[in-house]
């Protein structure tokens, strides 16, 4: 089961990582102002080069793109501790959301 672990508190290191427990591959997702275009600490870096994210100072402008990337990489769940505390009815006790439930929540910010 692939998981996206979002990390709101780590700029400038990145937005979050795609983790596959059956592989050593870890993919970092970054955007201007929040991470490197190529971070050597990860197997692969997906850099969302959208000037609006840097201008606005958050990943809101690329939420739809992040959702597409997660689906295309086979992510099935999202670990999001902050959203989990805000929406405990939508996640499990480990603060993990089904991907579509998390998408439905973050789409409210678009």
LINJO-V207179 format. One record per backbone hydrogen bond with DSSP energy under -0.5 kcal/mol. CO is the residue of the C=O (numbers start at 0). NH is the residue of the N-H. If there is no record, write none. Layout:
# LINJO-V207179
co=[CO/CO]
nh=[NH/NH]
This chain:
# LINJO-V207179
co=[0/1/1/2/2/3/3/4/6/9/14/15/16/16/17/18/18/19/24/25/25/25/26/27/27/28/28/29/30/33/37/38/43/44/45/45/46/47/47/48/49/49/50/51/52/52/58/59/61/62/63/64/65/66/67/68/69/70/73/75/76/77/77/78/79/80/81/82/86/87/89/91/94/95/96/97/98/99/100/101/102/104/105/106]
nh=[20/75/76/4/18/5/78/16/9/12/6/28/4/18/26/2/20/22/19/27/42/43/17/29/45/14/15/47/33/30/39/41/27/46/29/47/48/31/49/50/52/53/54/55/56/57/61/62/65/66/67/68/69/70/71/72/74/73/1/98/3/79/96/5/83/84/85/86/89/90/97/94/79/91/77/101/102/103/104/105/106/107/108/109]
